[in-house]
Each structure stands twice: as structure tokens, then as C-alpha cells.
Amino acid sequence: MIKKADLTAYKCRACGHVMYPRHDRCLNCNGREFDKIEPQGKARLLTYTILNELPWGIDERGRVIGIVEFENGVRATGLVLTEEPKVGMKLAATMQPVRVISGIKTYGLAFEPTK
């Protein structure tokens, strides 16, 4: 089952730094007051790595993990669902099973190529 990604990022009221996930203090200025924001638009792949040696329970090679940035500056990390990732490619965010542990699906952030 694939779901629309429901993400909430946080923007520091003091300096405007955007964080996802939330931290107790701003990573830029140590401020403690934040406004909630949602990622806007498509995501752009900033960087990625291909994992060939995965933890126990994942019988897969070549899993792609990437960092993306949405049009409003929100950055997130997740599974990139393509065999040929390219820095700068446009992606759409979804929440879907990214791992099965003891028969139980674990949902996580995944990105699919889009035009």
C-alpha cells in the first residue's frame, strides 16, 4: 500500500532555518520556537548512496538511499526507487513499506522518479 507522504518540517522563528525532523533546538542558532511547514512541490535529489551490504532481514542488494530537497527548502532522507539515480532528478515523495521485519511491514519515506 502506497500513501501520500505526510511530512511536517519546522522553521526556526529566529533565523528561518528549516529542519526535518524536528529538533529541540535550532541546529543553526539554538532557537526554541518553530513554525510547522509542509514540503512543497517536487523533490530534487541532492546526493545518494547505493547500499550493497544491508542489515540482517533485508535480502536486497543495490538499495538506493538519498537526500532530497523540496522546492521550499525542506530536506529529507529516504529510499530512492530507481536503479539509475542521478543527482538533480525530480522525485515525488510517498510513504510505503521499506522493510519487512518478522512479517511486519515497516513504513518509511520513499521517493519515486517523476517528470
N, C-alpha and C positions, 0 to 999 in steps of 0.2 A: 504494500500500500504506500503510495507516494502522497505526501501532503505539502501544501504551500508552506514555505519556511516562515515561521513566526519568530522573528528576531526583534529584540529590543536592545538598542545601544544607548549609551549615556554620554551626554555632552556636558563638560565642566562649565559651570556658570561663571567661574572666574577667568579662565583662559580660552575656553572654546574647544579644548582637546576632546576628541571623540574616542570612546572606549567600548569595546565589546570583547569579552563580557564585562560586567560591572566590577569595579574595584571599590574598596572603602575610601580610598583617596585617589585624587587625580594623579596619573603617572607623570604628568608634566609639572604641575605646580603644587601638588599636595592638597588642593581644594577638596572640600567635602560636600558641596552642593552640586547636584546634577539635574539636567532635564532629560527626559526619555525621548529618544528619537528612533524612528524605524528606518532601516536601509531603504534607499530609493533607487529605482531604476535597475539596470542590469549590472552585474558584477564583472570586473575585469581582472584576469589572472595576473598577479604581480610576480609570483615565484612558485615553484613546485619542486617536489622531490618524488622519486619513484622508489617505493619500498619493495625489496625482494625478500628480506628476512623479517617476517612478521611474527607477532607474539603467538603463543600457543592458542589454538582454537580458530585461527584464521588460515584456512587452506587455500591461499591465493598468492600468486606472485605478481609483481608489477602494479601494485596498488599505488595510485597517484594521490598524494596529499598536497593541497595548495593553499596559498594565502591570496585572497581576493579583496578588491576594494570596490565598494558600491559608488554610484555617482555622487552621493552626498558625503563621502569620506569615511564611511563605516568600513572597517576591515574585519575579516573573519577567516577562520581556517576550517577546511573541511575536505571531504573526499571529492576528487575531480573525476567525473565519469566519462573519460575518453582515453583511448590508447595512444593518442598523439597530442599531448598538451603543448601549447605554445604560449609563451609569455605575451600578454596583451589580448588574448582571445576573450570574447564575450561569453558570459555564463549566466544561467538562471539558477537561483537557489531553491532547494527543496529539502524537506525532512523525510528521510526514508531509512529503512533498515540498513545499517552499515556493518553489522556484525551479528552473528548468532552465537550465543553462549548457553550451553546446556539446553538447546532447543528454544531459548527465549530470544526474540529479536530485540536488538538494541538500536534505537533510532538515533540518527545524527544528521548533521548538516552535510548535504551533498550538492555539487554543482554540475549542471548539465550544459553542454555547448548550445549556443543559440545564435541567431543571426542578428 
